[in-house]
């Protein structure tokens, strides 16, 4: 800057002297340096903006998330432009499949190819469905929309001329008829492929179209090639392949029946010539399959032509049907099956083997559905089962066959080969597992096959629970079968003394881990039955037992139970107690029937209660152990069932009568016919239904009572429980009403106390009889001696307790007894007519008082 006689220097805009002077002389050594406006001037760019220094100047930009209103990228004067929110920055997905650009009116969305916002610039871009355009793919084609694009495929029955699978431009490719799709048999046994010239057929191995690509593939006859199978062999063409067999009189060195490659196998001299014993007791004949064995009558190869013929001993199947006619059907089946195998009339198939097995199981079901009580019959059944399984086993071609029927289930295993099988052997039913080895099953003689069978009986244990006479027993011990019974059969003819033991694992019918014994059905005993010979228990727990035996037969697991037996003391208590009870009940009956002064509805109930108990205990005393005659024993059991139920019904009627006496004010007397109908009719209906449902439930092996099997005992305990519950219900209401009346303002204390006494005696009577049968229930279940004593004592003295409760403890009855004894023991001072008149008068007065007392409440 020039001045008069001098000059000064100033720094350009945006610069400042390094000594901060406004002006200076050049000789002063001052330099102009850049001014940092962003530091010197706070708030230079305004809010939501950032300042950027440049040499000699500066500029401002908006902070992230903001943009200039003008749309520019930077500015210097915040008064002319300002930063506002940048929508594109803060919401990346605002445009969807498009790019977001800020504009003066907010933002704009530029959509990618294949997407659209339908002309609305600020709308999110979504997929454009090109397939909505009609005819986009051309004729015979289908359009498929994809995000941002689309593609076309040919309709079924058409294909692209180019051979591709899809396209987009119908002007460059088009759909034409697909020959392979429309004609699936055009190539025969080949694969059809479309080509530019139409189609081509690729033939499977063994088929040919003789070089003509569009010709159908047909079978190639490989046997037309000379010497394809080698010497002494014949070629057999099959669709798609071929096989070779040796000519008659020759056989394959490998032992197979056919081959393909003569370099790996060859035909050698006739085996029938070289091995004269190959068919056993049969004739060996050369055949296309090497050889066949034609068995003599009485011999069989079980339908397998090349198997050695073995002897059939059909005579062993016969039994004396005159002694055991029930075995006629199953014996005939076994004999006919055996004879059908004899000779060489026709060969049997797998279907025949399974049919024989099913017929046998059906016949066995018919036999086992009836209860078997003869040990000799059971022995014959086991013999038949073993013989039939040995006959049927070789007829089965499958290595394993399982079949189940109503009463039985069976698993059969078969192994065939040139040498005897080896290795572990295991079979199982639902409840039993058998383990051994194939060497044991085969034995010393190998017939070309080895079979093994395990047959389980689903409910036979109930019929075989009686044949324990050959087992050692302790005092009061009895046995019961605790597993399913099974029969094991193998090809080995010598199974009485096996070199290696076999193992059987039985699942228990009842959980038990003590006193378990492994047994088998011994055919050699004079009295057929269970035996433990050469059978031992390996281990056991509550659920299963493992048995080891050195022979094969029919097996089971027994559990030992300890019965209290026929204890002499219990017999004495029963006889003496019941005799006394019968006398007391007879006195009660006479008292309630003859003494007129005490007769009322309640004592009528007592009379019938004593009558039912008297009859029940009398029958019990004379007939409970008479089990010789099954019909008579069942009748005794039915009568006991009826009269004991009747006793409980009369006790229930007493509870109902007490309830009526307390609740009803008038008309408390019940007609005698209604009492008899309830006391004797209800138990009659229950017994009739029980007998109709299960007539065999009456009478056990030791006592003429209800059987525990199948829960039949609950036909007695069920109604008893219901009656006790009903009685308790009425007693509770009666006691509640009594308490309510005692607390009223004007209680009739005499009548209330009398009814209270009646209620107490009725409850005591119910408790005594009810508790007795509670102990009886536990006795039938576990049979402990202590419970048996309690049950016997309570039952034997039931009549005595009835006499004490209803006669001895009743003052009115005691007074009548005193009068009667006084009349008997002292001379009569009055005439009989006066005595009768007086008694009649007292009787009427007493009855009037009684009736008035009952109704006034």
C-alpha positions in Angstrom: 0.0 0.0 0.0 1.7 3.3 -1.1 1.8 6.2 1.2 3.3 9.7 0.9 7.0 9.2 1.0 6.7 5.6 2.0 4.7 2.3 1.7 3.3 -0.5 3.8 2.6 -4.2 3.3 -0.5 -6.2 4.3 -1.2 -10.0 3.9 -3.8 -11.2 1.4 -7.2 -12.3 2.5 -6.9 -15.7 4.2 -3.3 -15.0 5.4 -1.9 -13.4 8.5 1.5 -11.9 9.4 3.6 -14.2 11.5 4.0 -11.4 14.0 0.2 -10.7 13.9 0.8 -7.1 12.7 -1.8 -5.5 10.4 0.9 -3.8 8.3 4.6 -4.2 8.0 7.6 -3.3 6.0 9.4 -5.9 3.9 12.7 -5.1 5.5 11.2 -6.1 8.8 11.4 -9.8 7.9 7.7 -10.5 8.3 6.1 -13.4 6.5 2.4 -14.0 5.6 1.2 -17.4 6.7 -2.2 -19.2 6.2 -5.0 -18.2 8.6 -6.9 -21.2 10.1 -10.4 -19.8 10.0 -11.8 -23.0 11.4 -9.9 -22.4 14.6 -10.0 -18.7 14.8 -13.7 -18.3 14.2 -16.0 -20.6 16.4 -19.3 -21.6 14.8 -18.1 -20.4 11.4 -20.1 -23.1 9.6 -23.2 -23.2 11.8 -24.9 -26.3 13.3 -24.7 -29.8 11.9 -21.7 -28.8 9.8 -18.0 -29.3 9.8 -15.3 -26.8 8.9 -12.4 -27.7 6.6 -9.3 -25.2 6.3 -7.6 -24.6 3.0 -4.6 -22.4 2.1 -5.9 -18.9 2.1 -9.5 -20.0 2.7 -11.9 -22.6 4.1 -15.1 -24.5 3.3 -17.9 -26.2 5.2 -19.6 -29.7 4.8 -22.6 -31.2 6.5 -22.0 -33.7 9.3 -22.8 -37.4 8.5 -26.6 -37.9 8.4 -27.2 -34.4 7.1 -27.1 -32.7 3.7 -27.2 -29.1 2.3 -30.6 -27.8 1.5 -29.3 -26.5 -1.9 -28.1 -30.0 -2.8 -24.4 -28.8 -3.0 -21.6 -30.7 -1.3 -20.0 -27.7 0.5 -20.5 -24.1 1.4 -18.9 -21.1 3.2 -21.8 -19.0 4.3 -24.3 -20.7 6.7 -26.7 -17.8 6.2 -27.3 -18.7 2.5 -27.4 -22.5 2.9 -27.9 -24.9 5.9 -27.6 -28.6 6.7 -30.7 -30.6 7.1 -31.4 -34.3 7.8 -30.0 -36.7 5.0 -32.8 -39.3 4.5 -30.7 -41.4 2.2 -28.0 -41.6 4.7 -30.2 -42.4 7.8 -32.5 -44.9 6.1 -30.5 -47.2 3.8 -33.6 -49.3 2.9 -35.8 -46.4 2.0 -35.6 -47.2 -1.7 -35.6 -51.0 -1.4 -34.0 -52.5 -4.6 -33.0 -49.0 -5.8 -30.5 -46.2 -5.2 -31.5 -43.2 -3.0 -30.6 -39.6 -4.2 -31.2 -36.5 -2.2 -33.3 -33.8 -3.9 -34.8 -30.5 -3.0 -38.1 -32.1 -2.2 -36.6 -34.8 0.0 -35.2 -37.8 -1.9 -35.6 -39.7 -5.1 -35.4 -43.5 -5.7 -33.8 -44.8 -8.9 -34.8 -48.5 -9.3 -32.6 -51.2 -10.6 -33.4 -53.2 -13.7 -36.3 -55.5 -13.1 -37.7 -53.4 -10.2 -40.1 -50.4 -10.2 -41.8 -47.8 -8.0 -44.6 -47.4 -10.5 -43.6 -43.8 -11.3 -43.5 -42.6 -7.7 -40.0 -41.3 -7.2 -40.0 -41.4 -3.4 -41.7 -44.9 -3.3 -39.6 -48.0 -2.5 -38.6 -50.1 -5.5 -40.2 -53.6 -5.6 -40.0 -56.5 -8.0 -41.6 -56.0 -11.4 -43.6 -59.1 -12.5 -42.6 -59.4 -16.1 -44.8 -62.5 -16.5 -47.9 -60.2 -16.3 -47.0 -59.2 -19.9 -49.1 -61.5 -22.2 -47.1 -63.6 -24.7 -43.8 -62.6 -23.2 -42.4 -66.2 -23.6 -44.1 -67.1 -26.8 -46.3 -70.1 -27.5 -46.0 -73.5 -25.7 -44.0 -71.8 -23.0 -44.5 -70.8 -19.4 -43.1 -67.7 -17.7 -41.5 -67.8 -14.3 -40.9 -64.6 -12.4 -37.8 -64.1 -10.3 -36.7 -61.1 -8.2 -35.5 -58.5 -10.7 -35.9 -60.8 -13.7 -37.8 -63.7 -15.2 -37.2 -66.9 -17.3 -39.2 -69.1 -19.6 -39.6 -72.9 -19.8 -41.4 -75.0 -22.3 -44.7 -76.5 -21.4 -44.9 -80.3 -20.7 -44.6 -82.2 -23.9 -42.3 -79.5 -25.5 -38.6 -78.8 -25.4 -36.3 -75.9 -26.6 -34.9 -76.2 -30.0 -31.5 -75.3 -28.6 -31.6 -78.1 -26.0 -31.4 -75.7 -23.1 -33.8 -75.9 -20.1 -34.9 -72.2 -20.0 -34.7 -69.0 -22.0 -35.8 -65.3 -21.9 -36.0 -64.2 -25.6 -38.5 -66.2 -27.7 -37.0 -64.6 -30.8 -33.7 -66.5 -30.4 -35.2 -69.9 -29.2 -38.6 -71.6 -29.3 -40.4 -74.6 -27.9 -41.1 -77.6 -30.1 -42.7 -81.0 -29.5 -40.7 -83.2 -27.0 -40.7 -86.7 -28.6 -39.1 -88.3 -25.5 -41.8 -86.9 -23.2 -44.7 -87.8 -25.4 -43.6 -91.3 -26.3 -41.9 -93.0 -23.3 -41.5 -96.3 -25.1 -39.9 -94.9 -28.2 -36.4 -96.2 -27.1 -37.6 -99.5 -25.6 -35.0 -100.7 -23.1 -33.0 -97.5 -23.6 -32.8 -93.9 -22.5 -34.3 -91.3 -24.8 -32.5 -88.0 -25.2 -33.7 -85.0 -27.3 -31.3 -83.8 -30.0 -31.3 -81.2 -32.7 -32.3 -83.9 -35.2 -35.2 -85.2 -33.0 -34.0 -87.7 -30.4 -31.4 -90.3 -29.7 -31.7 -93.7 -27.9 -28.9 -94.8 -25.5 -29.3 -98.5 -24.9 -28.9 -100.2 -21.5 -26.2 -102.9 -21.1 -27.4 -106.1 -22.8 -29.6 -104.2 -25.3 -28.8 -102.7 -28.7 -30.2 -100.6 -31.6 -27.5 -101.8 -34.0 -25.9 -98.4 -34.4 -29.2 -96.6 -35.4 -29.5 -93.9 -32.8 -33.2 -93.3 -33.3 -34.1 -97.0 -33.3 -35.7 -98.8 -30.3 -33.3 -100.8 -28.1 -34.0 -104.6 -28.1 -32.4 -107.5 -26.3 -28.9 -108.5 -27.6 -28.6 -112.3 -27.8 -25.1 -112.8 -26.4 -25.5 -116.6 -26.9 -25.0 -116.0 -30.6 -21.3 -115.5 -29.9 -19.5 -118.9 -30.3 -18.0 -120.5 -27.3 -19.1 -117.7 -25.0 -19.5 -120.1 -22.0 -16.5 -122.4 -22.8 -16.5 -126.2 -23.0 -19.2 -128.5 -21.7 -21.5 -125.5 -21.0 -24.7 -124.1 -22.4 -25.6 -120.5 -22.9 -29.0 -119.1 -21.8 -30.1 -115.8 -23.0 -32.2 -113.6 -20.8 -33.5 -110.0 -21.3 -30.4 -107.7 -21.0 -28.0 -110.5 -20.1 -27.2 -114.2 -20.2 -25.9 -117.0 -18.0 -24.1 -120.3 -18.5 -24.8 -123.7 -17.1 -22.9 -126.9 -17.4 -24.1 -129.5 -19.9 -25.8 -132.7 -18.5 -23.2 -134.8 -16.8 -21.1 -131.9 -15.7 -21.1 -129.4 -12.8 -19.4 -126.2 -11.9 -16.2 -126.5 -10.0 -17.4 -123.7 -7.6 -20.5 -125.7 -6.8 -22.8 -122.9 -8.2 -25.6 -123.7 -10.6 -24.7 -121.0 -13.2 -21.9 -118.6 -14.3 -21.0 -115.9 -16.8 -17.3 -115.8 -17.1 -15.7 -119.2 -18.1 -12.3 -117.8 -17.0 -13.3 -117.8 -13.4 -15.3 -121.0 -13.3 -15.6 -124.1 -15.4 -17.6 -127.3 -15.8 -16.1 -130.5 -14.5 -17.1 -134.1 -14.5 -20.6 -135.3 -13.3 -20.8 -135.1 -9.5 -23.2 -138.0 -9.3 -20.5 -140.2 -10.8 -17.8 -138.9 -8.4 -20.0 -138.8 -5.3 -22.3 -141.8 -5.0 -23.5 -140.7 -1.5 -24.4 -137.2 -2.5 -28.2 -138.0 -2.4 -28.0 -140.2 0.7 -31.0 -142.6 0.5 -32.0 -141.4 -2.9 -31.1 -141.6 -6.6 -28.8 -139.0 -8.1 -29.8 -137.8 -11.6 -27.9 -135.3 -13.8 -29.9 -132.2 -14.8 -29.3 -128.8 -16.2 -28.9 -127.6 -12.7 -26.1 -130.1 -12.0 -28.0 -132.9 -10.3 -31.2 -133.9 -8.7 -31.9 -136.3 -5.8 -34.9 -138.5 -6.2 -35.8 -139.8 -2.8 -37.2 -143.3 -2.0 -40.5 -143.8 -0.3 -40.1 -143.0 3.4 -37.3 -140.5 2.7 -37.3 -136.8 1.8 -35.1 -133.8 0.9 -37.8 -131.3 2.0 -38.5 -130.1 -1.6 -34.8 -129.1 -2.3 -33.8 -131.1 -5.4 -30.1 -131.2 -4.7 -30.4 -131.9 -0.9 -29.5 -135.3 0.5 -32.5 -137.6 1.2 -33.1 -138.3 4.9 -35.4 -140.8 6.5 -38.9 -139.8 7.7 -40.1 -141.6 10.8 -43.8 -141.0 10.4 -44.6 -144.0 12.7 -43.3 -142.0 15.6 -46.0 -139.5 15.0 -48.7 -142.0 15.8 -50.4 -142.1 19.2 -53.2 -144.1 20.9 -56.1 -141.9 19.9 -58.5 -144.2 21.9 -56.9 -142.9 25.1 -56.5 -139.3 23.9 -59.3 -138.5 21.3 -58.6 -134.8 21.8 -55.3 -135.3 19.9 -57.0 -136.6 16.8 -56.9 -133.4 14.7 -53.3 -132.4 15.4 -52.0 -136.0 15.1 -53.7 -136.4 11.7 -52.2 -133.1 10.6 -48.7 -134.2 11.7 -49.0 -137.6 10.0 -50.3 -136.2 6.8 -47.5 -133.6 6.7 -44.9 -136.3 7.2 -46.4 -138.5 4.5 -46.6 -135.6 2.0 -42.8 -135.2 2.3 -42.2 -138.9 1.6 -40.9 -139.9 -1.9 -40.4 -137.5 -4.8 -43.9 -136.9 -6.2 -43.6 -133.1 -6.3 -41.4 -130.5 -4.8 -42.5 -128.2 -2.1 -42.1 -124.5 -2.0 -41.6 -121.8 0.6 -45.4 -121.2 0.5 -46.0 -124.8 1.4 -43.7 -124.5 4.4 -45.4 -121.4 5.7 -48.8 -123.0 5.0 -47.9 -126.1 7.0 -46.7 -123.9 9.9 -49.9 -121.8 9.9 -52.1 -124.9 9.8 -50.1 -126.5 12.6 -50.3 -123.3 14.8 -54.1 -123.2 14.2 -54.5 -126.8 15.2 -52.4 -126.2 18.3 -54.6 -123.2 19.2 -57.7 -125.4 19.1 -56.1 -127.9 21.4 -54.6 -125.3 23.9 -57.8 -123.2 24.0 -59.2 -126.0 26.3 -57.8 -126.5 29.8 -55.5 -129.5 29.9 -55.4 -131.4 33.2 -53.6 -134.6 32.1 -49.8 -134.8 32.2 -49.7 -137.6 29.6 -51.7 -135.5 27.1 -49.3 -132.6 27.8 -46.4 -134.8 27.1 -47.8 -136.0 23.8 -48.5 -132.4 22.8 -44.8 -131.4 23.5 -43.7 -134.5 21.5 -45.9 -133.4 18.6 -44.7 -129.8 18.7 -41.0 -131.0 18.6 -41.7 -133.4 15.7 -43.7 -130.8 13.7 -41.1 -128.1 14.0 -38.4 -130.5 12.9 -40.6 -131.4 9.8 -41.5 -127.8 8.9 -38.2 -126.1 9.5 -36.4 -127.5 6.4 -39.3 -126.5 4.2 -38.7 -122.8 4.8 -36.4 -121.1 2.3 -36.1 -117.9 4.3 -33.3 -117.8 6.9 -35.7 -116.5 9.5 -39.5 -117.0 9.9 -41.7 -115.6 12.6 -45.3 -116.3 13.1 -47.9 -115.7 15.8 -51.2 -117.2 16.6 -53.8 -116.8 19.4 -52.1 -119.2 21.8 -48.6 -119.5 20.5 -45.7 -117.6 18.8 -42.7 -119.1 17.0 -39.4 -118.2 15.5 -37.6 -120.6 13.1 -34.1 -120.2 11.7 -32.7 -122.2 8.8 -29.1 -122.3 7.4 -28.0 -124.2 4.4 -24.7 -124.7 2.7 -22.0 -127.1 1.6 -20.5 -127.1 5.1 -22.1 -127.0 8.6 -22.8 -123.5 9.9 -20.9 -122.0 12.8 -21.2 -119.0 15.1 -23.7 -117.7 17.7 -27.4 -118.7 17.6 -30.1 -116.5 19.1 -34.0 -116.7 19.0 -36.6 -114.9 20.9 -40.3 -114.5 21.7 -42.0 -111.7 23.5 -41.0 -113.0 26.9 -38.1 -115.5 26.3 -34.7 -115.4 24.7 -32.7 -118.5 23.6 -28.9 -118.4 23.0 -26.6 -121.1 21.8 -24.4 -121.8 18.7 -25.0 -123.4 15.4 -22.5 -126.1 16.1 -24.7 -127.3 19.0 -27.8 -127.0 16.8 -26.2 -129.1 14.0 -24.8 -132.0 16.0 -22.5 -134.6 14.6 -24.4 -135.3 11.4 -24.9 -132.4 8.8 -27.7 -133.0 6.3 -27.1 -130.0 4.2 -29.2 -127.8 6.5 -29.6 -126.8 10.1 -32.8 -125.6 11.7 -33.6 -124.2 15.1 -37.0 -123.2 16.5 -38.3 -121.5 19.6 -42.1 -121.8 20.3 -43.7 -119.8 23.1 -47.0 -120.6 24.7 -49.0 -117.5 25.6 -51.2 -119.0 28.3 -50.1 -122.6 29.0 -48.6 -121.8 32.4 -52.1 -122.0 34.0 -52.6 -125.6 32.8 -49.2 -126.7 34.0 -49.3 -125.4 37.5 -50.0 -128.7 39.1 -47.2 -131.1 38.0 -44.5 -130.4 40.7 -44.5 -133.9 42.3 -41.0 -134.6 41.1 -39.5 -131.5 42.7 -38.0 -131.3 46.2 -40.2 -129.2 48.5 -39.9 -127.9 52.0 -42.8 -128.0 54.4 -45.7 -125.7 53.4 -44.0 -124.9 50.1 -45.8 -124.8 46.8 -44.6 -124.0 43.4 -46.1 -121.7 40.8 -44.9 -121.0 37.2 -43.6 -117.5 36.9 -42.8 -117.3 33.2 -44.2 -118.3 29.9 -43.6 -121.9 28.8 -41.4 -122.4 25.7 -40.3 -125.4 23.6 -36.9 -125.4 21.9 -36.2 -127.6 18.8 -33.0 -128.0 16.7 -31.8 -130.3 13.9 -29.5 -132.2 16.2 -30.9 -135.6 16.9 -28.9 -136.0 20.2 -30.3 -133.3 22.5 -30.5 -135.2 25.7 -26.8 -134.6 26.6 -25.4 -131.5 24.8 -21.7 -130.9 24.8 -22.2 -127.2 25.5 -25.1 -125.8 27.6 -27.7 -123.6 26.2 -29.1 -120.5 27.9 -32.7 -119.3 28.2 -33.6 -115.8 29.5 -37.2 -115.7 30.9 -39.2 -112.6 31.7 -41.1 -113.0 35.0 -44.9 -112.9 35.1 -44.7 -111.5 38.7 -41.8 -109.4 39.9 -39.8 -111.7 42.3 -36.1 -112.3 43.0 -36.2 -115.1 45.5 -37.0 -118.8 45.4 -36.8 -119.1 41.6 -36.1 -122.5 39.9 -35.3 -123.4 36.3 -37.3 -126.4 35.2 -38.1 -128.5 32.1 -40.8 -130.9 31.2 -39.3 -134.4 31.7 -40.6 -137.0 29.3 -38.7 -139.8 31.0 -40.3 -139.6 34.4 -42.9 -142.2 35.3 -45.2 -139.5 36.5 -44.8 -136.8 33.8 -44.0 -133.3 35.1 -41.5 -130.7 35.8 -37.9 -131.5 36.6 -34.7 -129.6 37.4 -32.3 -132.3 36.1 -29.3 -130.7 34.4 -30.9 -127.2 34.5 -29.4 -124.5 36.7 -30.1 -120.9 37.4 -27.3 -118.6 36.2 -28.6 -115.3 37.6 -31.9 -113.6 38.3 -33.4 -110.3 39.3 -36.9 -109.1 39.9 -37.8 -109.0 36.2 -36.0 -112.0 34.6 -34.1 -115.2 35.2 -31.3 -116.8 33.1 -31.3 -120.6 33.0 -28.6 -122.9 31.6 -29.4 -126.5 30.6 -27.5 -129.3 28.9 -30.5 -130.7 27.0 -33.4 -129.4 25.1 -37.1 -129.8 25.8 -39.9 -127.5 27.1 -38.8 -125.0 29.7 -40.2 -122.6 32.3 -39.2 -120.8 35.6 -41.0 -121.6 38.9 -41.3 -119.5 42.0 -41.7 -121.1 45.4 -44.5 -119.9 47.6 -44.9 -120.7 51.3 -48.5 -121.5 52.2 -49.7 -121.6 55.8 -51.2 -125.0 55.0 -53.8 -126.8 57.0 -52.9 -125.5 60.5 -54.4 -127.6 63.2 -54.9 -124.7 65.5 -56.9 -122.8 62.9 -59.1 -125.9 62.3 -59.8 -126.1 66.0 -60.6 -122.4 66.3 -62.9 -122.6 63.2 -64.8 -125.7 64.4 -65.2 -124.6 68.0 -65.9 -121.0 67.2 -68.4 -121.6 64.4 -70.2 -124.2 66.6 -70.6 -121.7 69.4 -71.6 -119.0 66.8 -74.3 -121.2 65.3 -75.7 -121.8 68.8 -75.7 -118.1 69.5 -77.3 -117.3 66.2 -79.9 -119.9 66.8 -80.7 -118.2 70.1 -80.9 -114.8 68.4 -83.3 -116.2 65.8 -85.5 -117.7 68.4 -85.5 -114.5 70.4 -86.3 -112.2 67.5 -89.0 -114.5 66.3 -90.7 -115.7 69.5 -90.5 -112.7 71.8 -93.4 -110.5 70.7 -92.6 -107.6 73.0 -89.4 -106.7 71.0 -90.8 -107.2 67.5 -90.4 -104.2 65.2 -89.0 -103.4 61.8 -85.4 -103.1 63.1 -85.5 -106.5 64.9 -87.1 -108.1 61.8 -83.9 -107.0 60.0 -81.9 -108.5 62.8 -83.9 -111.8 62.5 -83.1 -112.1 58.8 -79.4 -111.0 59.3 -79.0 -113.8 61.9 -80.8 -116.3 59.5 -78.4 -115.5 56.6 -75.3 -115.7 58.8 -76.5 -119.0 60.4 -77.0 -120.6 57.0 -73.7 -119.2 55.6 -71.7 -120.4 58.6 -73.4 -123.8 58.6 -72.6 -124.3 54.9 -69.0 -123.0 55.5 -68.5 -125.5 58.4 -69.7 -128.6 56.5 -68.8 -127.8 52.9 -65.9 -125.3 52.6 -63.2 -128.1 52.1 -65.4 -130.6 50.0 -63.5 -130.1 46.8 -63.8 -133.7 45.6 -66.9 -133.1 43.5 -66.4 -130.0 41.3 -70.1 -129.4 40.7 -71.0 -129.7 44.4 -68.0 -127.5 45.4 -69.2 -124.8 42.9 -72.7 -125.0 44.4 -71.3 -124.5 47.9 -69.2 -121.6 46.7 -72.2 -120.0 45.1 -74.4 -120.4 48.2 -71.6 -118.9 50.4 -71.4 -116.0 47.9 -75.1 -115.5 48.1 -75.7 -115.7 51.9 -72.6 -113.5 52.8 -73.8 -110.9 50.3 -77.3 -111.2 51.8 -75.9 -110.6 55.3 -74.3 -107.3 54.2 -77.5 -106.3 52.4 -79.5 -106.8 55.7 -76.9 -104.7 57.6 -77.4 -102.0 54.9 -81.2 -102.1 55.5 -80.6 -101.6 59.2 -78.7 -98.4 58.4 -81.5 -97.2 56.1 -84.1 -98.0 58.8 -82.2 -96.0 61.5 -82.0 -93.1 59.0 -85.8 -93.3 58.5 -86.4 -93.3 62.3 -84.4 -90.2 62.7 -85.3 -88.2 59.6 -88.9 -89.2 59.1 -91.5 -88.2 61.6 -94.3 -90.5 60.6 -94.7 -93.9 58.9 -91.2 -95.3 59.7 -92.3 -98.8 59.4 -91.3 -100.6 56.1 -93.4 -103.3 54.6 -91.9 -106.8 55.1 -92.1 -107.6 51.4 -89.8 -104.7 50.5 -87.2 -105.7 53.1 -87.2 -109.3 51.8 -86.9 -108.1 48.2 -83.9 -106.0 49.0 -82.2 -108.4 51.5 -82.6 -111.5 49.3 -83.2 -110.2 45.8 -80.2 -107.9 45.4 -77.6 -110.7 46.2 -79.5 -113.1 44.0 -79.1 -110.8 41.0 -75.4 -110.3 41.7 -74.7 -114.0 42.1 -76.8 -114.8 38.9 -74.8 -112.3 36.9 -71.5 -113.6 38.3 -72.4 -117.2 37.5 -73.5 -116.3 34.0 -70.3 -114.4 33.2 -67.9 -116.9 34.7 -69.4 -120.1 36.0 -65.9 -121.6 36.4 -65.0 -119.0 39.0 -66.8 -120.9 41.7 -64.6 -123.5 43.5 -60.8 -123.6 43.9 -58.4 -126.5 44.3 -58.4 -126.3 48.1 -61.7 -124.5 49.1 -65.2 -124.1 47.8 -65.0 -120.4 47.4 -64.5 -117.8 44.7 -61.4 -118.0 42.5 -58.8 -115.3 42.7 -57.9 -115.8 39.0 -59.1 -113.0 36.6 -60.3 -111.0 39.6 -63.4 -113.0 40.1 -63.2 -112.6 43.9 -64.3 -108.9 43.3 -67.8 -110.2 42.4 -68.0 -110.5 46.2 -65.7 -107.7 47.4 -67.0 -105.1 44.9 -70.6 -105.2 46.2 -69.4 -105.5 49.8 -67.4 -102.3 49.4 -70.4 -100.5 47.8 -72.7 -101.6 50.6 -70.2 -100.5 53.3 -69.8 -97.1 51.7 -73.7 -96.7 51.5 -74.0 -97.8 55.1 -71.4 -95.4 56.3 -73.2 -92.6 54.4 -76.5 -93.3 56.1 -74.8 -93.7 59.5 -73.1 -90.3 59.1 -76.4 -88.6 58.3 -78.1 -90.4 61.1 -75.5 -89.2 63.6 -75.6 -85.7 62.3 -79.4 -85.6 62.6 -79.2 -87.1 66.1 -76.8 -84.4 67.2 -79.1 -81.8 65.7 -82.1 -83.1 67.6 -80.2 -83.4 70.9 -79.4 -79.7 70.6 -83.1 -78.7 69.9 -85.2 -76.9 72.4 -87.6 -79.8 73.3 -85.7 -83.0 72.6 -87.4 -86.4 73.2 -84.4 -87.7 75.2 -85.7 -91.2 75.8 -86.3 -92.0 72.1 -83.2 -90.2 71.0 -81.0 -92.1 73.4 -82.7 -95.3 72.3 -82.0 -94.6 68.6 -78.4 -93.5 69.5 -77.9 -96.9 71.2 -79.4 -98.6 68.1 -77.0 -96.7 65.9 -73.9 -97.5 68.0 -74.7 -101.2 68.0 -75.4 -101.1 64.2 -72.0 -99.4 63.6 -70.3 -101.9 65.9 -71.9 -104.7 64.0 -70.8 -103.3 60.6 -67.2 -102.7 61.9 -66.9 -106.3 63.2 -68.2 -107.9 60.0 -66.5 -105.4 57.7 -63.1 -105.7 59.5 -63.3 -109.5 59.3 -63.6 -109.4 55.5 -60.8 -106.8 55.2 -58.5 -109.3 56.9 -60.0 -112.0 54.6 -59.0 -110.0 51.6 -55.4 -109.8 52.8 -55.4 -113.5 53.6 -56.4 -114.4 50.0 -53.7 -112.2 48.7 -50.7 -113.0 50.9 -51.7 -115.8 53.2 -49.7 -114.8 56.2 -50.3 -116.8 59.4 -51.1 -113.8 61.7 -53.8 -112.5 59.4 -55.2 -115.9 59.0 -55.6 -116.2 62.8 -57.3 -112.8 63.0 -59.7 -113.7 60.1 -60.5 -117.1 61.6 -61.2 -115.7 65.1 -63.4 -112.8 63.9 -65.3 -115.1 61.5 -65.7 -117.9 64.0 -67.1 -115.7 66.7 -69.3 -113.6 64.5 -72.5 -115.3 65.9 -71.3 -114.8 69.5 -70.8 -111.0 68.8 -74.3 -110.8 67.3 -75.7 -112.4 70.4 -73.8 -110.1 72.7 -74.6 -106.9 70.8 -78.3 -107.5 70.1 -79.4 -109.7 73.0 -77.1 -109.5 76.0 -76.6 -105.7 75.8 -80.3 -105.1 75.3 -82.1 -104.5 78.6 -85.5 -105.3 77.1 -84.2 -108.7 75.9 -82.5 -109.4 79.2 -85.8 -108.8 81.0 -87.5 -111.3 78.7 -84.8 -113.9 79.4 -85.2 -113.3 83.1 -89.0 -113.7 82.9 -88.7 -116.9 80.8 -86.1 -118.4 83.2 -88.3 -117.5 86.2 -91.3 -119.2 84.7 -89.3 -122.3 83.9 -87.5 -122.5 87.2 -90.4 -121.7 89.6 -93.8 -123.5 89.9 -96.7 -121.7 88.2 -98.9 -119.8 90.6 -101.2 -118.6 87.9 -103.4 -120.3 85.5 -102.3 -120.6 81.9 -105.2 -118.5 80.6 -104.3 -115.7 83.0 -100.7 -115.8 82.0 -101.6 -115.8 78.3 -104.0 -112.9 78.7 -101.5 -110.9 80.7 -98.7 -111.6 78.1 -101.0 -110.6 75.3 -101.9 -107.4 77.0 -98.3 -106.5 77.7 -97.4 -107.4 74.1 -100.0 -105.0 72.7 -98.9 -102.2 75.2 -95.2 -102.7 74.4 -95.9 -102.7 70.6 -98.0 -99.5 71.0 -95.2 -97.8 73.0 -92.6 -98.9 70.4 -94.6 -97.7 67.5 -95.4 -94.4 69.2 -91.7 -94.0 70.1 -90.5 -94.5 66.5 -93.1 -92.2 64.9 -93.0 -89.4 67.5 -89.4 -88.5 66.5 
